[in-house]
């Protein structure tokens, strides 16, 4: 029972870390898209 609980706790922690990582990548991609959009608008004007 202890081993199963430890494994479950590890899996929950790992999945939470993965969510944070994916969220961070999403923020980075959004920032890059915003920068590209701004650069394109600056070049157009």
N, C-alpha and C positions, 0 to 999 in steps of 0.2 A: 504494500500500500504506500509506503514511504517513497519507494522508487517511482511509482506511477505519479504521485503528487509532484515529485521533483521534475519528472519529465514534462508534466503538464505545465508547471511553472516556467520551465525553460522554453517551451514552445510558445507560450503566451508572450514572454519577454522578447523572444526572437521575432514574432509576428508584429509586435508593437514597434520594434526597431525598424523592421522592414517598411512599415507604414510611414514612419517618420522619414525614412530615406526616400521613398517614392514621393512624398509630399515635398521634400527639399528639391528633388529633381524637377518637379512640376513648377516650383517657384523659380528655379533657374531658367527653365525653358520660357516661362512667361517674361522674365526680365530680358532675356535675349531677344524675344519677339518684339518687345517694346522698344528696345534699342535699335533693332533693324527698322522698325516702322518709323521711328524718329529720324534716323539717318536717311531713309528714303524720302520722307517729307521735306527734310532740309535740302536734299539734292534737287528735289522738284521745284523748290521755291528759289 
